[in-house]
Amino acid sequence: MVLLSANGFCADRPNVLFIISDDLNNSLGCYGHDFVKSPNIDRLVEEGITFEKAYCQYPLCGPSRNSMLCGLYPNSTGILVNSQIFRQTIPKHRSLSHSFRMAGYFAARIGKLYHYNVPKSVGTNGHDDPGSWELELNPAGCDRLLEEPDIFSLKPNSFGGTLSWYASPREDKLHTDGMLASDAEWVLERCARDGERPFFLAVGFYRPHTPYVAPAPYFDHYPVDEMPLVAGVEEDVKDLPEDALGSHKKEHDLLNDSLRQQAKQAYFASVEFMDAQVGRILNKLEELGLAENTIVVFTSDHGYHLGEHGLWQKMSLFEESSRVPLILRVPEMNTSGSIAKTPVGLIDLYPTLCELCDVEAPANLQGQSLVSILKDPSEAGRGWALTEVMRGGKQNRRYGYSLRTPRWRYTEWDSGKAGRELYDHDADPLEQTNLADQEEYQALIAKLSSQIEEAVSGTFPESGKIPSVSNSVWAPNLTDP
């Protein structure tokens, strides 16, 4: 029987706690990382279902987050760069949390869900969507307000897009992510007191996005001289198309081995610090008796390079940049603790959560629901994931698309005119040997090329064209969106 509250909305639907980290790759203990300590996210793995092969649809914050929260590929959101919001291209589309609001959920955001200029926009709404939330909280901690003069950066006074780090002498709760966790505890207490409406609480942590700032004790867990370095880069990149390495930044040439080790130490310390804040939220959820009726999602907006192929940060189509952690804990799911190995995308979260919560989803969503995989992790589902990225300027714009199947990663740059890549993950999980020019793989390449062409055609709206970006301001209208 469906229970309705006094306002006519369903009162017994599950809550959703949606946690997203910023620039987090799969450097987590639960994904087999040798160094990083992530006991709280690891605990979530034991209670949920882990997606071993989960991928973003665009390895950059703004396009990825708009795609994930709209349930549409970037070619349909029209958002292919940062600092834009889908209301500039498809203003009548309902975001994920907007749909939950329309179904009577209390939707709240703490921290970064859409794009922010990190760290300068920390403490503001950033490039947020006002129709998506009933409550927005934007704390700013010591990392933003006090410590920037002390942060080391490859480019002095440049932090957000440049490798930069600092071991802070201040405690967790004084940092922005610590304040996010405190705010989340407070909101959960409010939700526990007033159970009339289910909640959709989204918490967007900033770490480990640059600058890699975390309390100093976390740095102590990662002795800098024990940080592993990527070997054989010069040999590795010889068989790559130029666009495959197009995310390289000039300042990365300033790195030496000592700085590389310091950067990795700081990144890992930031990951563990973020994990500790996740633990605080999960503990509060259980303490308040909310865990038994709350779906928990943990993920990242895209992956992150730490020297692989000579690259750092994001914006490549390699595994390290495209792959993300994805864990879902669904109450009373008898497959808890399982691992799903089929490739999936962040685009799949929107239809999945709507199905789990009996929320009406827009008819034009392009992702698949993962509910059948949650029930049986051996299910293949769609069986592939697609990631794209853009290269060149306005006069020479071209796109790269990468198809990830259970075994293969196949990439085409400018429909193959600017090069191809093929990697066998059974034999080469680090993607160090490009097989695209080898004769014995040409039949496979022809098959994958046909598959990627079909997949890419499905990323566009009915018009077949990427929506144009308008500079006009959308006036929020929730009653007639």
N, C-alpha and C positions, 0 to 999 in steps of 0.2 A: 504494500500500500504506500502511495506517495503522500508524505506529510507536508502540509503547507503551513507557513507561519501566518501571522496576522496580516501581513502585507501581500499574501498570495503567492509568495515564492517558496520553493521547495526547501525544507529545513533539514532534511536528513542526508543531503548529498555530502560526499567527502570534501574536506578542505584540501587545499593545495599549498604546499610550501615549495617555492621555486627558487633554488639557489644557483647563482651563476658566478663563476670566477672570471677574471679578466686576463687574457693572454696566457691561460694555463694549458700546457701540453699534457701528455700522459705521464709526467714525472711524479707518480704517486706509488706508494707501496703496493696498493691493490692492483696496479697494472704492472707489477713486477719490477719496479725501479729499485736499483741496488742501494741508493743513498737516501732518498727522501723519506722522511718520517711523516706519515699522514694517518694517524690512528683513528681519527674521527670519520674521515671519508672511508677508510678501510672498514670501519664498523658498519657504515651504511651499506657497503657491498655485501656484508654477511646477512643483512636484513632485506636486501632488495635484489634487483636483477641488473647485472652489469652488461653493457653493450661493448663488446670487445673492439668492434670496428664501427665507430660512430664518427661522422664527418660533418664539418661545416659546409655551407654552400658557397661561401666567399671568405677567404682568409684575411679579413679586415673587419674591425669592430663595427662600423656603421652598417655596411651592407649585410654582414652576417646577422647582426641583431635584428635589423628590419625584416630580413628574410625569415628568421626563426619566429619572431613575434607576429608576423603576418601569415605564416604558413604558405608563403609564395617564394619562388626562386627570385634571385635578384633581377633577372630579366623581366619579371612581372611586377616587382615593386618599383623598378626604375631607380633604385638606390644602389649605385656602384662606387660611391666615394663616401668618405666620412662627412659629418656636419650637415647631413640632410635627413629628412624624416619622410616617411611614406605619405603623410598628409599633403606633401607637395606634388605627389604624382598620382596617387589613388586615394583621394581624401575621404571617399565614402566607404572604404574597406574597414572592417572591424578587426582590430588587433585581438590577440589571444585574450588578454585580460579584459578588453572591452566586451568581448562575447560573454565572459564570466560576469561582468557587471550587469549586462542586459538580462542575465539569468538570475539575478538577485544576490550575487556574491558581493561581499565586501572585498574590494580589490585595493591593495596597498603596495607601494613601492618604497624600498629603502635602498639608497645608493644607485648604482649604475645598471640600468636595463637597456635603454637605448644608448646612443653614442654620447660620450663626454670627451672634451679635450682634457685629457689627464696629464698633469695634475691641475691645470689652471681652472677647470670648471668644477673641481671638487667643491662641494658645499652649495652648489646651485642645482637647478633642474636640468642642466646640460641641454642636449638636443632631445628633449623628452616629448611624449605625446600626452597632452592634457586630457584626452578622452579615455585614456587607458586606466586611470587610477582615481580612486576616491580619496586617497591619502598619499602624500609624497613627503618623505623625510630625507634631508640632505646634510648629514653631519660633515664637519671638516675638522680633522684632528691635527696633531702636532706635525705630522709629516707634510701637511699642506701649509699650516699657518706659522710654524716656527723653524722648521729644519732645512728648508731649501738652501739657505746659504752654506750649509755644511755638507750637502750632497756632492759626491764626486760624479763628474760626467765627462764623457769623451769630448763633448762640445760644451764648454763652460756656460752655465746658466741655461742649458737646454736639457729638459728632463723627459718630457712625454714621449718623444719619438726617438730618443737617443739612449744608448746604454748608460745607465747611471745607477748609483747605489749608495747606501748608507746604513751602518749599524747604529741604530738609535739607542741612546741611554734611557729612553722613557718607556714606561710599561705599556702593555697591550691596550688597555682601555683608553689611553690617551691618543691612540692612533685612529685614523678614520675608520679602518675596518673593525677595530675594537668598538668604536662608537656605533657602527652599523649593527654589530651583534647586540649591544645594549638596547638600541632602538627596537630591534626585532624581538628581544625578550619582553619589552614593554608592550608592543603591539600584540604579542601572543597572550599576555596577561589580560589585555582588554578583550580579546576574542574569547578567552576562556570564561570571562565574567558574563559576556553577552553571547549566548549560543544560539540566538534566534536566526542568525544568518551564517552560512558557511563562509569561509574566507579563502581568498587567493592572495597569499603574501609572497611577493617577489623581493629577494634580497640579492643585490648586486655588489659583490666585493670588488675592490680595485686591485688587490694583489693577486698575482705577482706582476702586474703591469709596471713598466718603468715609471718612476724610479723605484728600484727594488729596495724599499725602505721597510725594515722590520726591527723589533727590539733586539738588542745585541745578543741576548742569550740564545736566540735561534741561530745566529751565525756560528756560535761555538759548537753547534752540532755537526758542522760541516767544515772540518779543517781544510784551509785553502789549498795546502799542498797535496791533498788527497783528491782534489777535484779532477776527474778524468777529462782529457782533451781528445778531440776528434783527430784521428790520424789518416794519412793518405789522401788528403783533400785534392792535391794537385793531380793525382792520377784519376781520382773519382770524377772530376768535372770535365775530363777530356772528351767524353762522348755525349755531352749535353748540348742541346740547342741554346742559343744565346738567351732567349726569353726565359728559359728555365732558371737562370741565375739573375733575372731582372730585378729581384727584390734586394740585391746587394746595395748597401749604402756606403758612400765614400768614407765616412768616418770609421767604418769597421776596419779599414786598412790601418788604423792607428793601434789596433789590438796587437799585443804580444802575448806570449803564453801566460805570463803572470797576470795580466789584466783579464785574460780569458778565464782563468781559474777564479779570480775575484768575482767576476760577473756571475759565474755558475754558482759559487758559494752564496752570493746575495740572492739569486733567483730561487735556489732551493730553500734558503732561510725564509724568504717571503711566502713560498708555498706552505711551509710548515706553520708559519704564523697565521695564514689564512685558514688552514685546516683547524687550528685551535679555536678560531671564531665560529667555524661551522659546528664544532663540538658544543660550544655554549648554546647555540640555537637548538640543536637536537636535544640537548639535555633539558632545556626549558620546555620544549614540546612534550617530552615524556613526563616531566615534573607536573605539568598542568593537566595531564590526562588527555592530551589532544592527539598523541601519536597514533592511537588505535583507529582514528578516523581521518588521518591526514596523509595524502599522497605526497611524497617527497621526491623532488627532482634535483639532481646535482649535475652541472655541466659547465662548459666554458664556451666562449664565443668563437674560438678557433685555436689551433695549435700554436707552436712556437719553436723556432730554431735556436739551438745553443751550439752552433758551430758546424752542424752537419752540412756537407757540400760547401763548406766555407761560408754558410749563411747564418745570420742572426735575426731574431724577431720573426716576422710573419710575411704574408703576401707571396708565398711560393705555392706550387701545387704538389710538392713532395709530401710524404706521409707526416713528417714532423709538424708541418704548418697546417695541414688539412684535418688531421685527426684530433678528436677531442675526447675527454672522458665523458661518459654518460651513464648515470645510475638512476634507476627509478625504484623507489620503495612504495609498493601498493599494499595497503592493509589487507590481510587475509589472503594474499596471493600465495598459493601453495608451492610456487616455484622459487621462493626466496632463497638467495644464496647461489642462484644459477648464473651461468654466463651465456649470453646470446652472441653467436659468432658471425651472424649474417650482417653485411654492411647496411647501415641505416644513416639517416641524416637528421640534423637539427630541425629541418623542415617538417619532420614527422611528429614533433612534440605537440603541435597545435591540435591536429585531429585526434591524437591519442588521448590527451587530457580531456578534450570535449567528450569523447566516447566514455571514458571512465567516470565522468561526472554528470553525464546526461545533460550536457550543454549543447545547444544548437550551434553548429559551426557554419560559416559561410559556404556556399555551394562551390566556390571556385578554388578552394584549397588544393594545393598541388602535392602535398605530402601524403604518406600512407599512415594509417593508424597502426600502432605497434601492439595493440591489445592482444592480437592472436599470438604474437611472439612472447609477450609477457606471460601468457597462459602456457605456451609451449616453446621454450627457448630454442628448440631445434627447427622451428618453422623458418622458412627461407624468406618470407615476405617478398618485397620487390627484388631483392637479391643484388642490388648495387647502390652506390651513392655517387652523386655528381657534385664536383666542386669546380668553380670557375674563377678566373682572375683576369684583370685587364692590364694591358701593356701599351706603352706609347702615349703620345700626346694627341691633341685633337686632330692633327693632320695625318697621324699615322697610328690610329687606334686599332688595336687587334686584341683578340680574346684567346685565352687558353682554357681548355676544358679537360678535366681529368675524371675518368671513370674508375671507380674502385669496385672490383668484384671480390668474391671470397679469396681468390688466388692472385689476381693480376691488378696492377695499376697501369692504365693506358692513358696517355696524355697527348693531345693535339694542340699545337700552337698555330693560330690562324688557319684552322681547318687542315692542318698538316703542312701548309705552305711554308711555315716558319719552323718546322721540325716536329718530331714525334718522340715519345718516350714509352718504353714498355719495361715493366719490372715484374719479376716472378717472386712473389712474397714467400713462397715455400722455400726457395733456395736463396733469396736475397732480400731479407726483411729491411735492410738498411738502404735499399735502392741505390746500390753503387754500380750496377752493371746495366746499362741501357741496351736492351735487346732489339731495339726498333730497326736497326739496319742489318740484322742477321737473317740470312735467307730462310732458315728453317722456321722462322716465326711469321713469315709474311701471310700465310693463310689465317693464322690467329689474328694478326693485325687487321686484316680485311674484315674479319668478323666483328672485332671490337670497334673498328671504325664505323661500321654500319650501326652497331649498338649505340655508340656515343652520338651519332647523328640523330637517331631516333629520340634518345634521351634529351638532347639539347632542344629539339623541336618542341618538346613538352614543357619547356621552361618559360615559354612566352605566353602572354595573354591571348585572348581570341583574336585580337587585331593583328597578331604576329609581330608587333613592334614594341620595343622597350618604351614605357611611358615617359613622356618628357617631364622635366622638373619645372615647376612653377614657383615663382617667388612670392606669390600671394599667400596670405595667412589664412589658415583654415579656422573658421569659427566653430568650436566644439558644439556638437548637437547630438546628445545621447538618445533623445526620445524619437528622433527620426533620422538616423545616421545614414 
